[in-house]
Amino acid sequence: MFVSCLYCTVPVFICVCCSETDDSSSIPIAERIEVSPGGRKSSIHLTLPDFQDTSTGSLSPSSVAASRLEAALSEVSDVSSTRRQGPTYIWATLERIWLQAGELFMADGRLKEAQFCITEASSLFPNSHSVLLQRGRLAELRGQLDEAKGLYDEALAINPTGECILVQMGRLLVKTGRVHLGEKVLRDAVQVHSTSHEAWSGLGEALQSRGSSQAPDCFMTALDLEASCPIRPFTIIPREL
């Protein structure tokens, strides 16, 4: 359902599902909290929707969304800086809001604002693989490739099979000339996440960079998968209906 964030005016889509464990969670297991009598843990998945200015049609969705978020940053920052109290999943939700706000700012080329958002998320869960991934992406956008690789390495150490981490690492290795190693990482990503169009596209780029005839097949697979890609990952579907 769509609701308004408690700390800002930006609506967010929240899907709550209960499971024994949340494979996509970036919170260490020791920090997760039980919230139901049956001992089950709750995970909250949210996505900031695209905003589009239909009156002008000139602004990208990420730009409009980033502008809406900017007005709420100082207020949310006050909440983040207070001593953490209450269920962990509430702070996990706030972490994801900050990280997705950071993604919007990065997509809009506003790296200073993205840095602020990622720093706020890091203050909540500094060892989160999601935070490390976004820090790596930001460093990569700034041209700090060695730092980006180090952050991706840290994220992989925490979540070795993370789709986005593997794809970002593989593409970075290809970009820096380590094509064969990048190809191996992307093949690992395809093996673990066989329906990921990003992984197949990244593998196609790696193969294309060394002139492999298999590259077009990877790109075609990526296009087919992207056409049927769900709005939200299948991993958030409750394990018991």
N, C-alpha and C positions, 0 to 999 in steps of 0.2 A: 504494500500500500504506500501511497505518497503521504508524507507528513512533513511538517515544518520542523527544522532542527530547533532544539531548545535554546540554542545560543545564537541563532541568526535567522534571517528570513528566507534562506535558500531551502526549497523543498528537497527532500531526499527520499529515495525509494529504499525501504527497509524490509528485508525478508528475514524472519526469525525462524530458525529450524533447530530442533533438538537432536542431538546425537551423542554417542559415547565419546567421540573425539571429533574435533574439527580439523580436517587435514589441511585446510587453507589458512588456519589461524597462525598469526605471527607471534603469538604470546607463548612464552615457555609454559609447559604443562603445569609446573609448580605454581604459576601465577593465576591459572584459571580457577573459576569459582563455581561451586554447585549452586543452582538457583531453583531447583525443584525438589520436592520430597523424595522422588525416586532416585535421586543421586545423579540425574542427567545434567549435562552442561548445556548452556545456551550459547549460540553463536549468532551474531548479528551481521548481516551482509548488506551493504548499502552502496548505492551508486548515485552520484550527482547527475541529474538529467542534463541533456543538452539544452541550452537556451539559444534561441535564434530571434534576431530582431527582424520581424517580417515587414516592418515599415520601410526599412532601408535595404535589407538583403545584402549589405556590404560587410557586416561584421561576422566573423566566424563564431560558431557556437562556443568554442573555448574562450574566445575573447569576451563575449557577453557574460558567460558564467563567471569568468575570473573577475570581471568588474563587479558583479553582484556579491561575490565572496569577499572582495577587498574591504567593503564597508563593514563587514562583521569580524574582521581579523582581530582587532584590538580587544573586542569584548570576549571572544573565545580565548584569547591569550590570557586574559585574567583568570578564566576558569582553569586553563591548563596549568598555570603557575601555582595554583593553590595546592595544599597538601591533598594527596589522593585519598579519598574515602569512598566507601561503598563498594558495590560489586565490580569486579575487574572488567566485565563485559561492557560496562558503561564507558570506561576509559579506553577500551579497545575500539569502541565506536568512535570516540573522539579522535583517536589515532588515525582511523581510516578517513575521517572527514578531513583532517589535516593533510594526509598523504594524497587524497584525491584532489584536494584544492591545489596542492603542489603540482600534480600532474597537469591540471588545467593551466596553471601559470607557465609551466615549461612548454606546453603546447602553444602558448601565446607568446613565447619568447621573453617572458618577464622573469628572469632568473633570480633577481633579488627577492621578489615576493615568494618565488618557489623555495628559495633557501630558508626564508622565514618559516614557511609552513612545515618544511621537513625538519627544521630544528625543533619546532614545537612538538611534532610527533616523536622525535628522538628523546625529548625530555620525559615523555611518558613511558616509552619502552625502548631504551637505547640499544638493546640486543635483538630487536625485532629484525627478522630477515627482510620484511617489507620496507622498513626504514633504511636498511643498508642498501637495498636495491635502488631506492629513489635517490639516495645520496650518490650512488654510483652513476646513475643516469644524469644527475645534475653535474657531476664532475666531468662526465663525458661531453656534455654540451658545452662546457667551459674549456674543452680541449685538454683537460688534465687526465690523460688516458691511463697513466700508470696508477694514479690514485683511484680511478674508476675500476680498474682491474682488481686492485687490492680490496675494494669494497665488495665487488662481485664475488671474490674468493671467500670473504667473510660470510656473505649471505649464503653461498653454496655450502659452507661448512655447517651452517645451521639447518638449511633446507636443501639437501643435495639434489632433489628431484623437482625443484620449483621450475615451472614452465618458463615464466618471464625471466628468471635469473639465468637459466641455461641459454635462452635465446639471446639475451643481452650480452652475455659473456661470449657466446659463439660469434656474434656479429662484431664485437669489439676485437676479438682475436683476428678475424678476417681483415678488419679495417687496418690493423697494425702489422699486417704482413704475415701473420702466423696462420696461414690458410689451412694447412692440414690439421692443426690442432683445433682450429675453429670449426672445421668440418666435423671432426670427431665429436665435439661438444654438441653440435647441432644434430648429428645423427643420434646421439644419446637423447636429446630432447624429443626427436621424432619417435624414437622407440618407446619412451615413457608416455608421451602425449601424442599419440598417433592421429588424433583429430584436431590438432592445433595448426591452424593455417599459418600462424606466425612462425612456428618451428619449420614447417615445410618451405615457407618463403625464404627464411634465413638459410636453410640448407641449399636451396636453389641458388641463392646469391653466392654462397661459398663455392659451389660447383662451377658456377658461371665464371668466377674469378680465375679459375684454373683451366677454363675451356672445356669442361666436361660436357659430353653429349646428354648426360642425365639431367642437366639443369632444367630444360623445358618441361620434363615430366614432373619435377618438383613444383614448378610454378603452376602447372595445370592442376595438380593435386591441391595446392594452396587455394587456388581460385574456387575449385569445387567445394572445399571445406568452408571457405569464407561465406559462400552463398547459403550454406545451411547452418552457419554458426549461431548458436542461441544467444539471446540478448544477455542472459546471465549464465554463468558456467553450470554445467550439470552437477558439479560437486556440491552445490548448495541445496540440492533437492534433498528433503528429509529421507533418511534411510528407512524409516518406517512411516507408512502413510495411514 
